[in-house]
Amino acid sequence: MTEIKAAGKFLITGEYLVLKGCKALALPLKRGQVLKIKSNSSPILTWKSIAENSAWFEASIDINHLSVIHSNNQEIANTLVKILQVARGLNPGFLKMGADAEIHADFNLSWGLGSSSTLIYTIAKWSATNPYELLKETFGGSGYDIACAGADGPITYQIINEEPVAHRVDFKPTFTQHIFFVYLGKKMNSRTGMSYFRENAKYNSMQIEKINKITEAIIECKTLDEFESLLEVHETIMSEILQTPALKNSTFSDYPHVIKSMGAWGGDFILVTGENKQQVSDYFSAKGLDVVIPYSDIVLS
């Protein structure tokens, strides 16, 4: 049996602008997906998707024609088949024998930690294809989440001359006990977020350079105060670009510490600073938000 692991992701800086060449700081996570493949002698791929130890999607696929035989969700099965077709287009020798495949996620799929990117990464590794090419021909996006899927710690990610460039960085703040991630209770579709950005955002090269400098400064910062100040400046810049109020201003104005949106604004997780988990949990639980995860519990470093 072959096992391929892929890490989930958090995007700390450069959301949206990473599409335009901005240098982003991204964190691979301890949670992700594992694809397990076992060859069989039939002309069929059996596929099972499992999240939190419960199967939620199953399909049988004819490997000769790459067509769905049966499934409990035709729309998802069609998407899976499209990915497999693109993978075979990139590597014509892929999936010439039947297989039993299971992909296991150890997180709630509504959390937006990278169910799509980890799927693309694992299938790319299985098919011996370029994961960035597979992403480009399927879901699209900047590719930072693909870089995180195969990373073992924090990275910077940037698109330079239309090519993805990821570098491992030594980002180990001494104040991680004051950094938390809070789930907002709804998943934000990243493609919807990117469409909004393309249609509504107003930005210039100076703003991109400011975000680049903030990314570099965050990697080097030594104190919580400096970290918080950099995050606040980042939120202000992105609020101007997106013509959308920062989340703290619009929703959590009475929170005494810093709140930073990550990825597509409006859903998934936010980064917050706080005195300790109890203080953070007390505040957000009163707002109906009960998922609070300490930095060290989820970030791969």
C-alpha angles and dihedrals in degrees: 000000000000121000124195120187127203127185125225121233150226121198109214102177137013099037111176092356090071084078088063100049100276117150108246133193111223132180124211112215138227087235123071142109136299121205114207118194129186121180121233135185098242127094089243137097112209112200131192127179116203128188124183090351094305125107110232103166134034134173143167115215131193103231095200094060098017091231132140115260094182139331142170089236117034096189094054090043090054090051091050091050091051090054091049091048092052090047090052090048088056092043114022091192093063122118099001090146129052120260144184109227131186125179116199123200118194094199138064105273091220089065094080096227093144113291091155097043094047089049091052092046095050094046090048091053091046092050094041091237134132108273092210091054091047090050092048092053095045123026100359124207139132096296097232089122090054089053089051092049091067100032127104096206145357117329142185114228129196138162108230120181088347091303125114115243119189125179128187109235134195098241106159109142116197090220101060089125085074096051122089139168119223124196112226093209098248136074118236116214104234092208090054089050092051091049090052090050093051093048102040113019121108114196142145139204092264091060091049090051090049090054090048090055092046090052091052092045093050091053090054101036117121105192137054091233091057091046092051093047092052092049091051092052090048091052091050093052094047092046089056092047095047093038086227128120115254111257095245091055095046102038115005103036092143094056107116097215139045126299120192125187116223130203114341108011116242104040149035116038134347127200115235134178122217147154094263141328093273093056093047093045093048092054098045096039087060086057092051095258111124105166108093117159124188116231095244092051095061113017118092109225 
